[in-house]
Amino acid sequence: MSLSFAGRDVPRLGYGTMRLTGPRIFGPPAYRDEAVRVVRRAVELGVRVVDTAWYYGPYVANEVLAEAVHPYDDLVLVSKLGGARRDDGSWYAALTPDELRTGIEHDLRTLRVESIPVVHLRWMPDASVPFGEALGAMVELREAGKLQHIGLSNVSLAQLEAALDVTPVVSVSNAYSVLSRGDDAVLERCTELGIAYLPFFPLGASPVRSGAGTSAALEAVAELHDATVTQVALAWLLQRSPVVLPIPGTSSVAHLEENLAAPSLVLTPEDLAELG
């Protein structure tokens, strides 16, 4: 089960580094050695797409990633620009051209690279600049060799279409899961165009709750297959479209291994009907 992405043929399950930091995606992890071990194990098990960002920590996730697997060999690194952190850990939009240029320098320094294979323009609701201005800055960064391919994150269908009028887009990373399907239109467009779709929050933004609609169905299907609800949710995503490339994150080797077993789970038509 593979996908052509950023000029490479990669397995359709990646890894996200967000959980390699401290609580609230801020500060260092409690056990750095374990964080390094998780990344190395992911690569050992065949992961070739790793999603990260300088503002996870900030800097922490990139530094752990670099310690674990630099110089990355055949990995496709995917970063994102558009957000930043205050000293109290709160988030804010950093989408002006100057902020995007500063952000990519943070990424290049902490990842210890001269260019990043894929960088997503992460749109933030409190942006102070028009989408087109931010996208233009991304194009300039690509022309300067700081990044090789442009992706988009947290965008609408209208923003995707607007971006495609300006530049090729290799990927979209939006919130999407069996429990939260509001991004169907963007996913369908990506499927039509062969654009990789990297869903985050594969179980939705909240934990699965027993007896809560589709959550209960997830548990029922998981029990039927002697699987976990996370494995079922990931399997559902993989069967949803051939361009889907989930990037689940974890700070646990056991949980990582559980996630990476999901592609071997094939949901039946009856399972898919049960999940709606």
C-alpha positions as CSV (number, residue, x, y, z in Angstrom):
1,M,0.0,0.0,0.0
2,S,2.0,3.0,-1.3
3,L,1.5,6.5,-2.8
4,S,3.5,8.7,-5.0
5,F,4.4,11.7,-2.9
6,A,6.9,14.5,-3.5
7,G,8.5,12.5,-6.3
8,R,8.8,9.4,-4.2
9,D,6.9,6.1,-3.7
10,V,6.1,6.0,0.0
11,P,4.1,3.7,2.3
12,R,0.7,5.2,3.1
13,L,1.1,5.6,6.8
14,G,3.4,8.3,8.2
15,Y,4.4,9.5,11.6
16,G,3.7,12.9,13.2
17,T,6.2,14.3,15.8
18,M,3.8,16.5,17.7
19,R,3.6,14.1,20.7
20,L,7.4,14.1,21.1
21,T,7.1,17.3,23.2
22,G,5.9,18.1,26.7
23,P,2.3,18.6,27.7
24,R,0.2,20.9,25.4
25,I,2.9,20.4,22.7
26,F,5.1,22.7,24.8
27,G,8.5,22.2,26.3
28,P,10.6,19.0,26.3
29,P,9.3,15.4,26.7
30,A,9.5,13.8,30.1
31,Y,11.7,11.0,28.7
32,R,13.8,12.2,25.8
33,D,15.5,8.9,25.2
34,E,12.2,7.3,24.7
35,A,11.1,10.0,22.3
36,V,14.3,9.3,20.2
37,R,13.6,5.6,20.4
38,V,10.0,6.1,19.0
39,V,11.3,7.9,16.0
40,R,14.0,5.3,15.2
41,R,11.5,2.5,15.6
42,A,9.1,4.2,13.2
43,V,11.8,4.3,10.5
44,E,12.8,0.7,11.3
45,L,9.2,-0.3,10.7
46,G,9.1,1.3,7.3
47,V,7.7,4.8,7.9
48,R,9.1,7.2,5.2
49,V,6.9,10.3,5.7
50,V,7.5,12.3,8.9
51,D,5.5,15.3,9.7
52,T,6.9,18.0,12.0
53,A,7.1,21.7,12.7
54,W,9.5,24.1,14.4
55,Y,6.8,25.4,16.7
56,Y,6.2,21.9,18.3
57,G,8.0,22.6,21.5
58,P,9.0,25.0,20.1
59,Y,12.0,23.4,18.4
60,V,11.8,20.3,20.6
61,A,10.2,17.9,18.0
62,N,12.6,18.9,15.3
63,E,15.6,18.5,17.6
64,V,14.5,15.0,18.7
65,L,13.9,14.1,15.1
66,A,17.3,15.2,14.1
67,E,19.0,13.4,17.0
68,A,17.1,10.2,16.1
69,V,17.5,9.9,12.3
70,H,19.5,12.7,10.8
71,P,20.6,12.8,7.9
72,Y,17.2,11.3,7.1
73,D,18.4,9.2,4.1
74,D,15.2,8.2,2.2
75,L,12.7,10.0,4.4
76,V,10.3,12.6,3.1
77,L,10.2,15.3,5.8
78,V,7.0,17.4,5.9
79,S,7.0,20.6,7.9
80,K,4.6,23.5,8.2
81,L,4.7,27.2,8.6
82,G,2.1,29.7,9.7
83,G,2.0,29.2,13.5
84,A,4.1,30.3,16.4
85,R,4.2,30.1,20.2
86,R,4.1,32.7,23.0
87,D,6.2,32.2,26.2
88,D,3.1,30.8,27.9
89,G,2.6,28.1,25.2
90,S,-0.3,29.8,23.5
91,W,-0.5,29.8,19.7
92,Y,-0.8,32.6,17.3
93,A,-0.7,33.1,13.5
94,A,2.7,33.8,11.9
95,L,1.7,34.1,8.3
96,T,3.3,37.4,7.2
97,P,6.1,36.9,4.6
98,D,8.7,37.9,7.2
99,E,7.3,35.4,9.8
100,L,7.2,32.7,7.2
101,R,10.9,33.4,6.2
102,T,11.8,33.3,9.9
103,G,9.9,30.1,10.5
104,I,11.6,28.2,7.7
105,E,15.0,29.3,9.1
106,H,14.0,27.8,12.4
107,D,13.1,24.6,10.7
108,L,16.3,24.4,8.6
109,R,18.5,25.1,11.7
110,T,16.8,22.6,14.0
111,L,16.4,19.9,11.4
112,R,20.0,20.5,10.2
113,V,19.1,20.6,6.5
114,E,19.5,23.1,3.7
115,S,16.1,22.4,2.1
116,I,12.9,20.6,3.3
117,P,11.1,18.2,0.9
118,V,7.6,19.4,1.7
119,V,6.4,22.4,3.6
120,H,2.7,23.1,4.3
121,L,1.3,26.6,4.5
122,R,-0.7,26.1,7.7
123,W,-3.6,28.6,7.6
124,M,-4.7,30.1,11.0
125,P,-8.0,31.8,11.7
126,D,-6.4,34.9,13.2
127,A,-4.2,35.5,10.1
128,S,-3.3,39.2,9.6
129,V,-2.5,38.8,5.9
130,P,-4.5,37.6,2.9
131,F,-4.1,34.0,1.9
132,G,-2.6,34.9,-1.5
133,E,0.2,37.0,0.2
134,A,1.2,34.1,2.4
135,L,1.2,31.7,-0.5
136,G,3.3,34.1,-2.6
137,A,5.9,34.0,0.2
138,M,5.9,30.2,0.1
139,V,6.5,30.3,-3.6
140,E,9.5,32.6,-3.0
141,L,10.9,30.3,-0.4
142,R,10.7,27.4,-2.9
143,E,12.4,29.5,-5.6
144,A,15.1,30.2,-3.1
145,G,15.7,26.5,-2.5
146,K,14.5,26.5,1.1
147,L,11.8,24.0,0.3
148,Q,11.1,21.7,-2.6
149,H,7.3,21.3,-2.7
150,I,4.4,23.3,-1.3
151,G,1.5,21.8,0.6
152,L,-1.4,23.3,2.4
153,S,-2.9,22.7,5.9
154,N,-6.1,23.7,7.5
155,V,-7.5,25.1,4.3
156,S,-10.9,25.2,2.6
157,L,-11.8,24.0,-0.8
158,A,-11.8,27.6,-2.1
159,Q,-8.3,28.2,-0.7
160,L,-7.1,24.9,-2.4
161,E,-8.5,26.0,-5.7
162,A,-7.0,29.5,-5.3
163,A,-3.6,28.0,-4.6
164,L,-3.7,25.7,-7.6
165,D,-4.1,28.7,-9.8
166,V,-0.7,29.9,-8.5
167,T,1.4,26.9,-7.9
168,P,1.4,23.1,-7.8
169,V,0.3,21.7,-4.5
170,V,1.6,18.2,-3.5
171,S,-0.4,17.7,-0.4
172,V,-3.2,18.9,1.9
173,S,-3.3,18.3,5.6
174,N,-6.6,18.9,7.3
175,A,-8.5,17.5,10.2
176,Y,-10.5,14.4,9.1
177,S,-11.5,11.1,10.6
178,V,-14.3,8.6,10.7
179,L,-15.7,10.7,13.5
180,S,-15.3,14.0,11.8
181,R,-16.0,14.1,8.1
182,G,-16.6,17.8,7.4
183,D,-13.7,17.9,5.0
184,D,-15.2,15.5,2.4
185,A,-15.2,18.1,-0.4
186,V,-11.5,18.8,0.0
187,L,-10.7,15.1,0.1
188,E,-12.7,14.4,-3.0
189,R,-10.9,17.2,-4.9
190,C,-7.5,15.8,-3.7
191,T,-8.5,12.3,-4.8
192,E,-9.6,13.7,-8.2
193,L,-6.3,15.5,-8.7
194,G,-4.0,12.9,-7.1
195,I,-2.9,15.2,-4.3
196,A,-1.7,13.5,-1.2
197,Y,-4.1,14.0,1.7
198,L,-2.6,13.9,5.2
199,P,-5.4,13.8,7.8
200,F,-4.6,14.8,11.4
201,F,-6.7,13.8,14.4
202,P,-7.5,10.3,13.0
203,L,-9.9,9.8,15.9
204,G,-11.3,13.3,15.9
205,A,-10.2,16.0,18.3
206,S,-11.7,14.1,21.3
207,P,-11.2,10.6,22.7
208,V,-13.6,7.9,21.6
209,R,-16.6,7.7,23.9
210,S,-18.5,4.4,24.4
211,G,-22.0,4.5,23.1
212,A,-21.6,7.8,21.2
213,G,-22.9,7.2,17.7
214,T,-20.0,6.2,15.3
215,S,-17.7,5.8,18.4
216,A,-19.8,2.8,19.5
217,A,-19.7,1.5,15.9
218,L,-15.9,1.8,16.0
219,E,-15.7,-0.2,19.2
220,A,-18.0,-2.9,17.7
221,V,-15.9,-3.2,14.5
222,A,-12.7,-3.3,16.6
223,E,-14.1,-6.1,18.8
224,L,-15.1,-8.1,15.7
225,H,-11.6,-7.9,14.2
226,D,-9.8,-8.2,17.6
227,A,-8.3,-4.8,16.8
228,T,-8.1,-1.4,18.6
229,V,-10.4,1.5,17.8
230,T,-7.3,3.4,16.6
231,Q,-6.5,0.6,14.1
232,V,-10.0,0.6,12.8
233,A,-10.0,4.4,12.5
234,L,-6.8,4.3,10.5
235,A,-7.9,1.4,8.4
236,W,-11.1,3.4,7.6
237,L,-9.0,6.3,6.5
238,L,-6.8,4.2,4.3
239,Q,-9.8,2.7,2.6
240,R,-11.5,6.0,2.2
241,S,-9.3,7.2,-0.7
242,P,-6.1,6.1,-2.3
243,V,-4.5,9.5,-1.7
244,V,-5.0,9.4,2.1
245,L,-1.7,9.2,4.1
246,P,-2.4,9.4,7.8
247,I,0.3,10.8,10.1
248,P,-0.7,9.6,13.6
249,G,1.7,10.6,16.4
250,T,2.6,9.0,19.6
251,S,5.3,9.1,22.3
252,S,5.1,5.3,22.9
253,V,6.8,2.5,21.0
254,A,3.9,0.1,21.8
255,H,1.3,2.6,20.5
256,L,3.5,3.2,17.4
257,E,3.6,-0.5,16.6
258,E,-0.1,-0.7,17.1
259,N,-0.7,2.1,14.7
260,L,1.6,0.7,12.0
261,A,-0.3,-2.6,12.1
262,A,-3.4,-0.8,10.8
263,P,-2.7,-1.3,7.1
264,S,-3.1,-5.0,7.5
265,L,-6.6,-4.6,8.7
266,V,-9.1,-4.8,5.8
267,L,-12.6,-3.6,6.6
268,T,-15.4,-5.4,4.9
269,P,-18.4,-3.7,3.2
270,E,-20.4,-4.6,6.3
271,D,-17.8,-2.9,8.5
272,L,-17.9,0.2,6.4
273,A,-21.7,0.2,6.5
274,E,-21.6,-0.1,10.3
275,L,-19.3,2.9,10.4
276,G,-21.7,4.9,8.2
